[in-house]
Amino acid sequence: MILALALLVLGEISLALDLGNRLLGSGIRTPARALKKISQIVLACVLLAVPVFIVFIEPESKLGRFLFYLSGFLGSLIFLHFLFPYRFGIERIKQKRSVQHERTLISNVVLRDECVSVPSLAAVPDGLRFLVVSDLHCNSQKKLNLIKSAFAKFNNETFYAILVLGDLSENGRMLPELIDTLANLPNRHGIFLVRGNHDFIFGRQKVIEDLARRHSIKILSNTAIKIPELGVELAGLEYPPDYTQIPPKSEHTIRLGLTHTPDNIIMYSKLGVEIVVAGHTHGGWVRLPLLGPLLVPSGLGRFLNKGWYKRGDTLMYVTSGLPYFAAQHGKPGEILRLTIKPNKEKEGIVMIEYPMQ
């Protein structure tokens, strides 16, 4: 009976965490819809615990004891599902140590180098280099100064494009100077932005749209844009995501997808997008040994937290970005430098080793 109770408690915790992850991963919600979802989580936890109350009220009830043990069994199944969620055809790509490249930009902010090769990249034989930033959450002057210090490290480097993956700030007063800072990042073909869930609250999406237009930053809201001289198309999915609005890919190009939430990998795989970059997860919260992160805001399961993933022929890198705790508790924020090179062997999209600079 003690074991059944322990399994039930474990299941309750796992159920609350799993459903909480899916709530946080669902993107923008009105307060009413959020309250409805939270009520569903509470109801699910209460229903799982009902047999405990029955046993305490009627300890001799055979039905109560049966339901109690059944709840314990269900608790163990819920816990196993929490550890190994159904992955919707998505697999994590385990990287060898030799291809994991990070170097410190400033205190508690690292530059992550990743490189992939694609057979269809012909316009730029030497490859393309993109800077990817996500989850800036620039809510104070202190955080803005941190971001400026990190970006200053790129003054002597020019990227083909800057890719911004949303959640810029919850403080509207910081947005003008933050977007001005983004606009000054060195690039050849522009700065491209998809907005995150925090960018759609209290009308901030309109403020960001106006500021982006003023600085010639292109917002990719369920649309795609082609850079002909590179042989590249950039596609962006924003809330509410609608991949049917994105036209078919042109011939002899590769398509690079931008999304705030990694959950959109399913839509991108249907579009045949070769490479996707995503943020939103902050690398996962409350990471435990062996178990990994307990909280990951994803509707597809807590394993979708950070690193490379694959669904079909689509590769996706999830960056932890520069979230709230970038300068706290020793957990570094991350800026991604993504290089895409031509694959002359025509072997398909593959990850390759890229030496740090």
C-alpha positions in Angstrom: 0.0 0.0 0.0 2.9 2.4 0.8 4.4 1.5 -2.6 1.1 2.3 -4.4 0.9 5.6 -2.5 4.5 6.5 -3.5 3.8 5.7 -7.1 0.6 7.8 -7.0 2.5 10.8 -5.6 5.2 10.4 -8.2 2.5 10.2 -10.9 0.9 13.4 -9.5 4.1 15.3 -9.7 4.9 14.0 -13.2 1.4 14.8 -14.4 1.5 18.4 -13.1 5.0 18.9 -14.6 4.1 17.4 -18.0 0.8 19.3 -18.3 2.5 22.4 -17.1 5.2 22.0 -19.8 2.5 21.7 -22.4 0.7 24.8 -21.1 3.9 26.9 -21.2 4.7 25.5 -24.6 1.3 26.4 -26.1 2.5 29.9 -26.9 0.3 33.0 -26.5 -3.0 32.6 -24.6 -5.6 35.0 -23.3 -6.0 34.9 -19.5 -9.3 33.1 -19.9 -7.8 30.4 -22.0 -4.8 30.1 -19.6 -7.2 29.7 -16.6 -9.1 27.0 -18.5 -6.0 25.1 -19.2 -4.8 25.4 -15.6 -8.2 24.2 -14.4 -7.8 21.1 -16.6 -4.4 20.4 -15.0 -5.8 20.7 -11.5 -8.8 18.5 -12.4 -6.5 15.8 -13.8 -4.4 15.8 -10.6 -7.6 15.7 -8.4 -9.1 12.8 -10.4 -5.9 10.8 -10.0 -5.9 11.4 -6.2 -9.6 10.7 -5.6 -9.1 7.0 -4.7 -6.8 8.1 -1.8 -9.7 10.0 -0.3 -12.1 7.1 -0.8 -9.7 4.7 1.1 -9.4 7.1 4.0 -13.1 7.6 4.2 -14.0 3.9 3.7 -10.8 1.9 4.5 -12.7 -1.5 4.2 -14.1 -0.7 0.8 -12.9 -3.2 -1.8 -13.7 -0.8 -4.6 -11.8 2.0 -2.9 -8.7 -0.3 -2.4 -8.9 -1.4 -6.1 -9.1 2.2 -7.3 -6.2 3.1 -5.0 -3.9 0.4 -6.4 -5.1 1.3 -9.9 -4.1 4.9 -9.3 -0.7 3.8 -8.1 -0.3 1.8 -11.3 -1.5 4.8 -13.4 1.0 7.0 -11.5 3.9 4.8 -12.5 2.7 4.9 -16.2 2.5 8.7 -16.0 6.0 8.9 -14.5 7.4 6.7 -17.3 5.6 8.8 -19.9 7.1 11.9 -18.3 10.6 10.4 -18.6 10.1 9.1 -22.1 7.5 11.2 -23.8 6.0 10.3 -27.2 8.2 12.1 -29.7 6.0 12.5 -32.7 8.7 11.1 -35.0 11.3 13.5 -33.6 14.7 12.2 -32.6 17.5 13.8 -30.7 20.9 13.9 -32.5 23.6 13.0 -30.0 26.7 14.9 -30.8 30.2 13.7 -30.4 32.5 15.7 -28.2 34.6 16.8 -31.1 31.7 18.8 -32.7 30.6 20.6 -29.6 32.3 24.0 -29.8 31.7 26.8 -27.3 33.8 29.7 -26.2 33.1 32.4 -23.7 32.1 35.8 -25.1 31.7 37.6 -21.8 31.0 36.3 -18.3 28.2 33.8 -18.4 27.6 34.1 -22.2 29.0 31.7 -24.7 29.3 31.6 -28.4 28.1 28.3 -29.8 29.5 27.2 -33.2 27.5 24.7 -35.3 28.0 23.7 -38.9 25.9 21.7 -41.3 26.4 20.9 -45.0 23.7 20.7 -47.6 24.0 19.3 -51.2 21.8 22.0 -52.8 24.0 25.0 -51.6 25.8 26.1 -54.8 25.5 29.9 -54.9 28.1 30.4 -52.2 30.9 27.8 -52.4 32.6 28.9 -49.2 29.4 28.6 -47.2 27.1 30.9 -45.3 27.5 32.2 -41.8 24.5 33.3 -39.7 24.2 34.8 -36.2 21.2 33.5 -34.3 20.0 35.2 -31.1 16.9 34.3 -29.1 15.1 34.9 -25.8 16.8 38.2 -25.0 14.2 39.1 -22.3 15.8 42.5 -22.1 13.8 43.9 -19.2 16.4 46.2 -17.6 19.3 48.5 -18.5 21.7 45.9 -16.8 20.5 43.2 -19.2 20.8 45.6 -22.2 24.4 46.4 -21.2 25.1 42.6 -21.0 23.7 42.2 -24.5 25.6 45.1 -25.9 28.9 43.7 -24.4 28.2 40.3 -26.0 27.4 41.8 -29.4 30.5 44.0 -29.3 32.5 40.9 -29.8 31.2 40.7 -33.4 32.3 44.1 -34.5 35.0 42.7 -36.7 32.9 39.9 -38.2 30.2 40.2 -40.8 27.4 37.7 -41.2 25.3 36.9 -44.2 22.2 37.5 -42.1 21.1 38.0 -38.5 18.3 35.7 -37.3 16.3 36.8 -34.2 14.0 34.3 -32.7 11.8 36.4 -30.4 11.0 37.1 -26.8 12.7 40.4 -27.0 11.5 42.1 -23.8 8.6 42.3 -21.4 9.5 45.9 -20.7 8.2 48.1 -23.6 10.5 51.0 -22.6 13.5 48.8 -23.4 12.4 47.9 -26.9 13.6 51.0 -28.9 17.2 50.8 -27.7 17.2 47.0 -27.9 16.1 46.9 -31.5 18.5 49.7 -32.3 21.2 47.5 -30.9 20.1 44.5 -33.0 20.0 46.7 -36.1 23.7 47.5 -35.6 24.9 43.9 -35.8 27.1 43.5 -38.9 25.4 41.8 -41.8 25.3 41.7 -45.6 21.7 40.7 -46.4 19.6 41.9 -43.5 18.1 41.1 -40.1 15.2 38.7 -39.9 12.9 38.3 -37.0 10.1 36.1 -35.7 8.3 37.2 -32.5 7.9 35.0 -29.5 5.0 34.5 -27.1 6.1 37.4 -24.8 6.2 39.7 -27.8 2.4 39.3 -28.4 1.4 40.5 -24.9 0.0 44.0 -24.1 0.2 45.1 -27.8 4.0 44.8 -27.9 3.8 43.0 -31.3 2.7 46.3 -32.9 5.5 48.3 -31.2 8.0 45.7 -32.4 6.5 45.8 -35.9 6.9 49.6 -36.1 10.4 49.6 -34.7 11.5 46.8 -37.0 10.2 48.7 -40.0 12.0 51.8 -38.9 15.3 49.8 -38.8 14.7 47.7 -41.9 14.3 44.5 -39.9 12.1 42.0 -41.8 9.5 40.2 -39.7 8.7 36.7 -41.1 5.2 36.1 -39.9 4.0 32.8 -41.5 5.8 33.8 -44.7 9.0 33.2 -46.6 11.5 35.5 -48.3 14.1 34.6 -50.9 17.7 35.9 -51.0 18.5 35.1 -54.6 22.2 35.8 -54.5 22.6 33.2 -51.8 20.3 30.6 -53.1 18.5 30.7 -49.7 14.9 31.1 -48.6 14.1 32.2 -45.1 10.7 31.0 -43.7 9.2 32.2 -40.4 6.4 30.8 -38.3 4.7 33.0 -35.7 1.7 32.7 -33.4 -0.7 31.4 -34.6 1.5 29.3 -36.9 0.0 28.5 -40.3 2.4 26.7 -42.6 -0.2 26.7 -45.4 0.5 30.4 -46.0 4.1 29.6 -46.9 4.5 29.1 -50.6 6.4 26.0 -52.1 10.1 26.2 -52.0 11.8 27.4 -55.2 14.1 25.1 -57.1 17.9 25.1 -56.5 17.5 26.8 -53.1 17.7 25.7 -49.5 15.1 26.8 -47.0 16.1 27.9 -43.5 13.2 28.1 -41.0 12.9 30.5 -38.1 10.6 29.8 -35.2 10.4 30.8 -31.6 9.0 27.5 -30.3 10.6 24.2 -31.4 7.1 22.6 -31.5 6.9 24.0 -35.1 9.4 21.4 -36.3 6.4 19.2 -37.4 5.1 22.0 -39.7 8.5 22.7 -41.1 9.1 19.0 -41.8 5.9 19.0 -43.8 7.2 22.0 -45.8 10.5 20.2 -46.5 12.5 22.8 -44.8 16.1 21.6 -44.5 17.3 23.5 -41.4 15.4 25.1 -38.5 16.5 27.3 -35.6 14.4 27.6 -32.5 14.5 29.0 -29.0 11.8 29.4 -26.2 12.9 26.5 -24.0 15.8 28.4 -22.2 17.6 25.0 -22.3 15.1 23.6 -19.8 14.6 24.5 -16.1 15.4 22.6 -12.9 17.9 20.2 -14.5 18.6 17.0 -12.4 21.3 14.4 -12.8 20.2 11.5 -15.0 16.7 12.9 -15.3 17.6 16.1 -17.1 15.4 19.1 -17.1 12.0 18.8 -15.4 10.5 21.9 -16.9 10.6 22.4 -20.7 7.9 24.6 -22.2 7.0 22.3 -25.1 3.8 20.6 -26.1 5.9 17.7 -27.5 7.6 16.7 -24.3 10.4 17.7 -22.1 13.2 16.1 -24.2 12.9 19.0 -26.7 15.1 21.3 -24.6 18.4 22.1 -26.3 20.6 20.9 -29.2 20.1 19.2 -32.5 16.9 17.3 -33.4 15.6 15.7 -36.6 12.2 14.9 -38.0 12.2 13.3 -41.5 14.7 15.3 -43.6 14.5 18.4 -41.3 17.3 19.3 -38.9 16.5 21.7 -36.0 18.8 23.3 -33.5 17.2 24.6 -30.3 19.3 27.3 -28.6 18.9 28.3 -25.0 19.4 32.0 -25.9 20.0 34.8 -23.4 17.1 34.2 -20.9 16.5 35.8 -17.5 19.2 33.9 -15.7 22.0 34.5 -18.2 24.2 36.1 -15.6 23.0 34.1 -12.6 23.8 30.8 -10.9 26.6 30.0 -13.4 24.2 28.9 -16.1 25.5 30.6 -19.3 23.4 32.2 -22.0 24.1 31.3 -25.6 24.5 33.0 -28.9 24.6 30.7 -31.9 26.9 31.1 -34.9 25.5 28.8 -37.6 27.5 27.9 -40.7 26.0 26.2 -43.7 28.4 24.7 -46.2 27.9 22.9 -49.6 28.1 19.1 -49.5 29.9 18.2 -52.6 29.4 14.4 -52.0 25.6 14.9 -52.4 25.0 12.9 -49.2 22.1 14.9 -47.9 22.1 17.3 -44.9 24.8 16.3 -42.4 26.4 17.9 -39.4 30.1 18.5 -39.7 32.9 19.5 -37.4 33.6 23.2 -37.4 36.7 24.5 -35.7 36.4 27.2 -33.1 37.7 30.6 -34.0 
